[in-house]
């Protein structure tokens, strides 16, 4: 029973950095690359890798634009990502409840 | 293994909670302390002006209207200068939050003010009571989402306004003006100190 619940956890989200990205995006809808880097204390390369993983799963969308001639990378949560996050939270709660 | 899984699940939930609440707090800050101080001054100036304009009854409603417009503009300018350092999308979120939350409440306060002015038999002494009840309701709603200080201020303000309306209506403007003026300025100072430290 327990094993079954753990297997249900979304492996894409079940990683500290990606979980952090998803948590912030759940509140902010859209945010900048640099903000995520600063909040989660990740390097450029590391953050890029995690963002790509989330983007590949269509959990987030990444767009690049120029603001005052400076490039900005913006990330936002997709509906699929929102649902996946809520399901992940639900599964975490189930695990904790089942172990009480 | 079971214990390890439980520990990790708890850790992840803690991480989510922390990030979500910290992000919400950051989004709600945007000059919140200074805005609170501005509205504290608004209370003192508003009540003082109302007392001075007492003989010219019709100007009272106009006085509060002009003052509220100044208050909104000042709050907007303070918030805008605070978020200049924030990413562009967060400014966007703030603007939506500001407009969606405060503007309807302020409109409601003015509908009530006009209702009091144009309803025969209702004394203008109810004007600050109505405005302050609406403002304290706004603080209670915000307090539930963001901070205990704001919630506390809202509850004290709401109860204080009702007690004043029932027992001390004649001095209601002075009592509520002082209560809200001091309360909002203290809340603003506390918010500024606590959230800037984080």
Interface residues (C-beta under 8 A of the other chain):
Chain A: X2 X6 X14 X16 X19 X20 X23 X24 X26 X27 X28 X29 X30 X31 X32 X34 X35 X39 X67 X72 X74 X89 X92 X93 X95 X96 X99
Chain B: X2 X3 X5 X6 X9 X10 X12 X13 X15 X16 X19 X20 X23 X24 X27 X87 X88 X89 X90 X93
